[in-house]
Amino acid sequence: MKAVVYEKPFSVTVREVDDPQIEHPNDVVVRVTSTAICGSDLHMYEGRTTAESGIVFGHENLGIVEEFGSGVVSLSQGDRVVMPFNVACGFCKNCLAGKTGFCLTVNPGFAGGAYGYVAMGPYKGGQAERLRVPFADFNCLTLPPGREFETDFILLADIFPTGYHGCELAQVSTGDSVAVFGAGPVGLMAAYSALLRGASKVFSVDRVPERLAKAREIGAIPIDFTEGDPAEQIKEQTNGEGTDKGVDAVGYQAQAHDASHEEPAVVLNALVETVRPTGLLGVPGLYVPSDPGGPDEHAKHGRLLVSIGKMFEKGQQMGTGQCNVKQYNRQLRDMIIAGRAKPGFVVSHELPLDQAPQAYEKFDKRVEGYTKVVLHPGHALAA
């Protein structure tokens, strides 16, 4: 089959790899109809992880069940399914507690597994024509048959639940004011989720004009951080108080306010300044314990200079960690079906799998309006 394979920093290729096989009775093989490029894929693409050549990328995957193992009980050939980026067993201590992003079974020695991602287990990614899904009864979320809502449903694999998770970590509720740092795909989903949860005012902080325009379209207030300290800009619009809640949807490759260099802790510290005393911070943005390209020796080992003294003084609380997708994906699916949520607005490009190398380059450079790319392997949608 064809798949998107990492070669070296800033280089992926589409080439033939071995077809996936049923390896366990509870496996299924899915024919991929949609697979998205994620901002976290860019960390590997840019050489900012320990990823080695040969990884098949892709942790946001949707498709049709083609084969299934003898132990599969809830799925049939032809079912349309979307998979959380988390690979999870469903029966370990963390999975039973709903913390499927931190499964203790699927990646021995590490809490959590994922498709096509460095250090997240042996699971090949779905930027390919087919994908093996382990523990399929647990990991597959069934969807209505057909092609309807394709660009909405693919976002259930990661960014819609992850944006929602940021709001859950910050306990965003009716009437809250919220600052979301980052208006990339996850940041836009966090701002959108805050509005779905009843926030009265949502600020969206970024510097890319297309992203800020998208934020404005959904009802958020765009804040361009190159025009001045974002905390001060937001305080001017909140009677000097700051917001009730804040979400970091940027992570460790954050840009300094003048956009001249990376400053890994700048968003965390900006949130501490932006959110009012006793407010809550949600951090779904990715932070890693090892960053070969970090701007200093501390950053290279995941040690950042965070204003913990100011945070303590203000009595703020912070929730962190990757999203437990299964905690949200069923409910968010039903909101899409009911017409209450339309997250597909964030998708800027739908392309065939063969155009993945060009799509990675343009998405990485934030050019030509690239905000979210969905790849359609082969002619799967027409099949």
VEXDREN-2710 file (C-alpha; in Angstrom, 1 decimal):
% VEXDREN-2710
k/r/px/py/pz
1/MET/0.0/0.0/0.0
2/LYS/1.0/3.6/-0.3
3/ALA/1.9/5.5/2.9
4/VAL/3.5/8.8/4.0
5/VAL/6.9/7.9/5.4
6/TYR/9.3/10.2/7.3
7/GLU/12.8/10.4/5.7
8/LYS/14.6/13.2/7.5
9/PRO/13.9/16.7/8.9
10/PHE/11.6/18.6/6.5
11/SER/11.3/15.6/4.2
12/VAL/8.5/13.0/3.9
13/THR/7.7/10.8/0.9
14/VAL/4.8/8.7/-0.3
15/ARG/6.0/5.2/-1.0
16/GLU/5.0/1.5/-1.0
17/VAL/5.0/-0.2/2.4
18/ASP/3.8/-3.6/3.6
19/ASP/0.0/-3.9/4.0
20/PRO/-1.2/-4.2/7.6
21/GLN/-2.3/-7.7/8.8
22/ILE/-4.6/-9.0/11.5
23/GLU/-2.1/-9.7/14.3
24/HIS/-4.5/-10.3/17.2
25/PRO/-8.1/-11.6/17.4
26/ASN/-9.4/-8.1/18.4
27/ASP/-7.7/-6.3/15.5
28/VAL/-9.4/-4.8/12.5
29/VAL/-7.9/-3.5/9.3
30/VAL/-9.5/-0.2/8.1
31/ARG/-9.4/1.2/4.6
32/VAL/-8.6/4.8/5.2
33/THR/-10.9/7.4/3.6
34/SER/-9.6/10.4/5.4
35/THR/-6.5/11.1/7.4
36/ALA/-5.3/14.5/8.7
37/ILE/-2.0/16.2/9.1
38/CYS/-1.7/17.4/12.7
39/GLY/0.4/20.2/14.1
40/SER/2.1/17.7/16.3
41/ASP/3.2/15.8/13.2
42/LEU/5.2/18.9/12.4
43/HIS/7.3/18.4/15.5
44/MET/8.6/15.2/14.0
45/TYR/8.7/16.6/10.5
46/GLU/11.0/19.5/11.7
47/GLY/13.4/17.1/13.5
48/ARG/12.3/18.4/16.9
49/THR/11.9/14.8/18.3
50/THR/13.9/11.6/18.3
51/ALA/11.9/10.2/15.4
52/GLU/13.9/8.0/13.1
53/SER/13.6/7.6/9.3
54/GLY/10.9/5.1/8.3
55/ILE/8.0/6.1/10.5
56/VAL/4.6/6.0/8.8
57/PHE/2.9/9.2/10.0
58/GLY/-0.8/9.8/10.8
59/HIS/-2.7/9.6/14.0
60/GLU/-6.0/11.2/12.8
61/ASN/-7.8/8.5/10.9
62/LEU/-11.2/7.6/9.6
63/GLY/-12.3/4.8/7.2
64/ILE/-14.2/1.6/6.5
65/VAL/-13.6/-1.8/8.3
66/GLU/-12.3/-4.2/5.7
67/GLU/-11.0/-7.2/7.8
68/PHE/-11.6/-8.2/11.4
69/GLY/-10.2/-10.7/13.8
70/SER/-12.1/-13.6/15.3
71/GLY/-12.4/-11.8/18.6
72/VAL/-14.1/-8.7/17.3
73/VAL/-17.7/-8.6/18.5
74/SER/-19.1/-5.1/17.9
75/LEU/-17.8/-4.3/14.4
76/SER/-18.6/-5.7/10.9
77/GLN/-17.1/-5.4/7.5
78/GLY/-18.2/-2.1/5.9
79/ASP/-18.6/-0.2/9.2
80/ARG/-17.5/3.4/9.0
81/VAL/-15.3/4.2/11.9
82/VAL/-13.1/6.9/13.4
83/MET/-10.2/6.1/15.8
84/PRO/-8.9/8.2/18.6
85/PHE/-5.3/9.1/18.2
86/ASN/-4.8/7.3/21.6
87/VAL/-4.3/3.6/21.2
88/ALA/-5.8/2.1/24.4
89/CYS/-6.6/-1.3/25.8
90/GLY/-9.8/-0.5/27.7
91/PHE/-9.0/-2.6/30.7
92/CYS/-5.9/-1.2/32.5
93/LYS/-6.2/1.0/35.6
94/ASN/-6.1/4.2/33.6
95/CYS/-8.4/3.1/30.9
96/LEU/-11.0/2.0/33.4
97/ALA/-10.7/5.5/35.0
98/GLY/-11.3/7.1/31.5
99/LYS/-7.7/8.2/31.1
100/THR/-7.2/6.4/27.8
101/GLY/-4.5/8.8/26.8
102/PHE/-2.4/7.2/29.5
103/CYS/-3.0/3.5/28.8
104/LEU/-0.6/1.3/30.7
105/THR/-0.9/-1.7/28.3
106/VAL/-0.2/-0.7/24.7
107/ASN/3.2/0.8/25.1
108/PRO/5.2/-1.0/27.8
109/GLY/7.3/1.3/30.0
110/PHE/5.3/4.4/29.0
111/ALA/1.8/5.7/29.8
112/GLY/0.1/6.1/26.5
113/GLY/0.2/5.0/22.9
114/ALA/-0.6/6.5/19.5
115/TYR/-0.5/5.7/15.8
116/GLY/2.4/6.9/13.8
117/TYR/4.2/8.9/16.5
118/VAL/7.7/8.7/18.0
119/ALA/7.9/6.8/21.4
120/MET/4.2/6.1/21.3
121/GLY/4.5/2.4/20.5
122/PRO/4.8/0.2/17.4
123/TYR/1.6/1.3/15.8
124/LYS/2.0/2.5/12.2
125/GLY/0.2/5.6/11.2
126/GLY/-2.9/6.1/9.0
127/GLN/-1.5/8.5/6.4
128/ALA/-1.8/5.4/4.3
129/GLU/-4.3/3.4/2.3
130/ARG/-4.9/1.0/5.3
131/LEU/-4.5/0.9/9.0
132/ARG/-4.4/-1.9/11.6
133/VAL/-6.4/-1.0/14.7
134/PRO/-5.7/-3.0/17.9
135/PHE/-8.3/-3.5/20.6
136/ALA/-10.8/-2.5/17.9
137/ASP/-14.0/-3.0/19.8
138/PHE/-12.7/-0.4/22.3
139/ASN/-10.9/2.0/19.9
140/CYS/-13.3/2.3/17.0
141/LEU/-16.1/4.8/17.2
142/THR/-18.8/3.9/14.7
143/LEU/-20.3/6.6/12.4
144/PRO/-23.4/6.8/10.2
145/PRO/-22.7/5.1/6.8
146/GLY/-22.0/7.1/3.7
147/ARG/-19.9/10.2/3.2
148/GLU/-21.8/12.9/5.1
149/PHE/-19.9/14.9/7.7
150/GLU/-16.5/13.5/6.5
151/THR/-14.5/16.6/7.3
152/ASP/-16.3/17.0/10.6
153/PHE/-15.9/13.4/11.7
154/ILE/-12.2/13.2/10.9
155/LEU/-11.6/15.9/13.5
156/LEU/-13.0/13.5/16.2
157/ALA/-9.7/11.6/16.0
158/ASP/-7.8/14.4/17.7
159/ILE/-8.2/18.1/17.4
160/PHE/-11.9/18.6/18.2
161/PRO/-11.7/16.4/21.4
162/THR/-8.3/18.0/22.2
163/GLY/-9.6/21.5/21.9
164/TYR/-12.6/20.5/24.1
165/HIS/-10.2/18.8/26.5
166/GLY/-8.4/22.1/27.0
167/CYS/-11.7/23.7/28.0
168/GLU/-12.4/20.8/30.3
169/LEU/-9.0/21.1/32.0
170/ALA/-9.8/24.8/32.5
171/GLN/-13.3/24.0/33.6
172/VAL/-14.8/26.5/31.1
173/SER/-18.5/27.0/31.9
174/THR/-21.4/29.3/31.1
175/GLY/-20.6/33.0/31.2
176/ASP/-16.8/32.6/31.5
177/SER/-14.4/34.8/29.7
178/VAL/-11.6/32.7/28.1
179/ALA/-8.2/33.4/26.6
180/VAL/-7.0/30.7/24.1
181/PHE/-3.4/31.1/23.1
182/GLY/-2.8/29.7/19.6
183/ALA/-5.3/29.8/16.7
184/GLY/-4.0/26.8/14.9
185/PRO/-6.3/23.8/14.5
186/VAL/-6.3/22.9/18.2
187/GLY/-6.6/26.5/19.3
188/LEU/-9.5/27.1/17.0
189/MET/-11.2/24.0/18.3
190/ALA/-10.6/25.2/21.9
191/ALA/-12.1/28.6/21.1
192/TYR/-15.0/26.9/19.3
193/SER/-15.5/24.5/22.3
194/ALA/-15.4/27.4/24.7
195/LEU/-18.3/29.0/22.8
196/LEU/-20.2/25.7/22.7
197/ARG/-19.8/25.4/26.4
198/GLY/-21.4/28.9/26.9
199/ALA/-18.4/31.2/27.3
200/SER/-19.5/34.8/27.2
201/LYS/-16.2/36.1/25.6
202/VAL/-13.4/34.2/24.0
203/PHE/-10.1/35.7/23.0
204/SER/-7.9/34.0/20.3
205/VAL/-4.2/34.9/20.4
206/ASP/-2.0/34.3/17.4
207/ARG/0.0/36.2/14.7
208/VAL/-1.1/34.5/11.5
209/PRO/-3.8/36.6/9.7
210/GLU/-5.7/33.6/8.2
211/ARG/-5.9/32.0/11.6
212/LEU/-7.1/35.2/13.3
213/ALA/-9.7/35.6/10.6
214/LYS/-11.0/32.1/11.2
215/ALA/-11.3/32.9/14.9
216/ARG/-13.3/36.0/14.2
217/GLU/-15.6/34.0/11.9
218/ILE/-16.6/31.7/14.7
219/GLY/-17.3/34.6/17.2
220/ALA/-13.9/34.8/19.0
221/ILE/-12.0/38.1/19.5
222/PRO/-8.7/38.0/17.6
223/ILE/-5.6/39.2/19.4
224/ASP/-2.4/39.6/17.3
225/PHE/0.5/39.2/19.7
226/THR/2.9/41.0/17.4
227/GLU/0.9/44.2/18.1
228/GLY/1.6/44.3/21.8
229/ASP/1.7/42.2/24.9
230/PRO/-1.4/39.9/24.6
231/ALA/-2.1/39.9/28.3
232/GLU/-2.3/43.7/28.3
233/GLN/-4.5/43.7/25.1
234/ILE/-6.9/41.3/26.8
235/LYS/-6.9/43.1/30.1
236/GLU/-7.9/46.3/28.3
237/GLN/-11.0/44.5/27.1
238/THR/-11.9/42.9/30.5
239/ASN/-11.8/46.0/32.6
240/GLY/-8.3/45.3/33.7
241/GLU/-9.2/42.1/35.4
242/GLY/-8.1/39.4/32.9
243/THR/-10.1/36.3/31.9
244/ASP/-11.7/33.7/34.1
245/LYS/-10.0/30.8/32.2
246/GLY/-7.1/30.3/29.9
247/VAL/-6.0/27.6/27.4
248/ASP/-2.5/26.9/26.0
249/ALA/-3.0/25.4/22.6
250/VAL/0.6/26.2/21.4
251/GLY/3.0/24.1/23.4
252/TYR/6.8/24.1/23.5
253/GLN/7.5/25.7/20.1
254/ALA/5.9/29.0/21.2
255/GLN/7.2/32.2/19.6
256/ALA/8.3/35.2/21.5
257/HIS/5.9/38.2/21.3
258/ASP/8.0/39.8/18.7
259/ALA/8.0/36.5/16.7
260/SER/11.8/36.7/16.3
261/HIS/12.7/33.5/18.1
262/GLU/11.3/30.6/20.1
263/GLU/10.6/31.1/23.8
264/PRO/9.2/27.7/25.1
265/ALA/7.5/29.1/28.3
266/VAL/6.2/32.3/26.9
267/VAL/2.6/31.1/26.5
268/LEU/2.5/29.5/30.0
269/ASN/3.8/32.8/31.5
270/ALA/1.4/34.8/29.3
271/LEU/-1.5/32.7/30.7
272/VAL/-0.4/33.4/34.2
273/GLU/-0.5/37.1/33.5
274/THR/-3.8/37.0/31.5
275/VAL/-6.0/34.9/33.8
276/ARG/-7.4/36.6/36.9
277/PRO/-6.5/35.5/40.4
278/THR/-8.0/32.1/41.3
279/GLY/-8.6/31.4/37.6
280/LEU/-7.9/28.1/35.9
281/LEU/-5.5/27.2/33.2
282/GLY/-5.9/24.3/30.7
283/VAL/-2.7/23.1/28.9
284/PRO/-3.4/20.6/26.0
285/GLY/-0.5/22.1/24.0
286/LEU/2.3/19.6/23.6
287/TYR/5.3/19.8/26.0
288/VAL/8.0/17.1/25.7
289/PRO/10.8/15.8/28.1
290/SER/13.3/15.9/25.2
291/ASP/13.6/18.5/22.5
292/PRO/16.8/18.2/20.4
293/GLY/16.1/21.6/18.8
294/GLY/15.4/23.5/22.0
295/PRO/16.8/27.0/22.2
296/ASP/18.9/26.3/25.3
297/GLU/20.1/23.3/27.3
298/HIS/17.2/23.5/29.8
299/ALA/14.6/23.5/27.0
300/LYS/16.3/20.6/25.3
301/HIS/15.5/18.5/28.4
302/GLY/11.9/19.9/28.9
303/ARG/12.8/22.2/31.8
304/LEU/11.2/25.6/31.3
305/LEU/11.3/28.8/33.3
306/VAL/7.7/29.2/34.4
307/SER/6.4/32.0/36.6
308/ILE/5.4/29.6/39.4
309/GLY/5.7/32.4/42.0
310/LYS/3.2/34.6/40.2
311/MET/0.9/31.6/39.7
312/PHE/1.0/30.8/43.4
313/GLU/0.5/34.4/44.3
314/LYS/-2.6/34.5/42.1
315/GLY/-4.0/31.2/43.4
316/GLN/-4.3/29.8/40.0
317/GLN/-4.7/26.1/39.1
318/MET/-3.4/24.3/36.0
319/GLY/-4.5/21.1/34.3
320/THR/-2.2/19.5/31.8
321/GLY/-1.8/16.4/29.6
322/GLN/-2.8/15.0/26.3
323/CYS/-6.5/14.4/25.5
324/ASN/-8.3/11.2/26.5
325/VAL/-10.3/11.2/23.3
326/LYS/-12.8/8.6/24.2
327/GLN/-14.0/10.8/27.1
328/TYR/-15.5/13.2/24.5
329/ASN/-15.7/11.7/21.0
330/ARG/-19.1/10.0/21.3
331/GLN/-20.8/13.1/22.6
332/LEU/-19.1/15.3/20.1
333/ARG/-20.0/12.9/17.3
334/ASP/-23.7/13.2/18.3
335/MET/-23.5/17.0/18.4
336/ILE/-22.2/16.9/14.8
337/ILE/-25.0/14.6/13.7
338/ALA/-27.6/16.8/15.4
339/GLY/-26.2/19.9/13.6
340/ARG/-25.1/21.5/16.9
341/ALA/-21.3/21.4/16.1
342/LYS/-19.6/21.9/12.7
343/PRO/-15.9/21.7/13.4
344/GLY/-15.0/21.1/9.7
345/PHE/-14.8/24.9/9.3
346/VAL/-11.1/24.6/10.2
347/VAL/-10.3/22.3/7.2
348/SER/-8.6/24.5/4.6
349/HIS/-7.4/21.8/2.1
350/GLU/-8.5/18.3/1.1
351/LEU/-5.9/16.6/-1.0
352/PRO/-5.0/13.1/-2.4
353/LEU/-2.3/11.2/-0.4
354/ASP/0.2/11.7/-3.2
355/GLN/0.3/15.4/-2.4
356/ALA/1.3/14.9/1.2
357/PRO/5.0/16.1/0.8
358/GLN/3.8/19.4/-0.6
359/ALA/1.1/19.7/2.0
360/TYR/3.6/19.2/4.8
361/GLU/5.9/21.8/3.4
362/LYS/3.1/24.4/3.0
363/PHE/1.4/23.6/6.4
364/ASP/4.8/23.9/8.1
365/LYS/5.4/27.3/6.5
366/ARG/1.9/28.5/7.2
367/VAL/1.4/29.6/3.6
368/GLU/-1.5/29.8/1.2
369/GLY/-4.1/29.6/3.9
370/TYR/-3.0/26.2/5.1
371/THR/-4.7/25.7/8.5
372/LYS/-5.8/22.1/8.4
373/VAL/-5.1/19.5/5.7
374/VAL/-7.1/16.3/5.2
375/LEU/-5.7/13.6/2.9
376/HIS/-7.8/11.2/1.0
377/PRO/-5.8/8.0/0.2
378/GLY/-6.4/6.7/-3.3
379/HIS/-9.9/7.3/-4.5
380/ALA/-11.4/6.0/-1.2
381/LEU/-14.2/8.6/-1.1
382/ALA/-15.4/7.6/-4.5
383/ALA/-15.3/3.9/-3.8
END
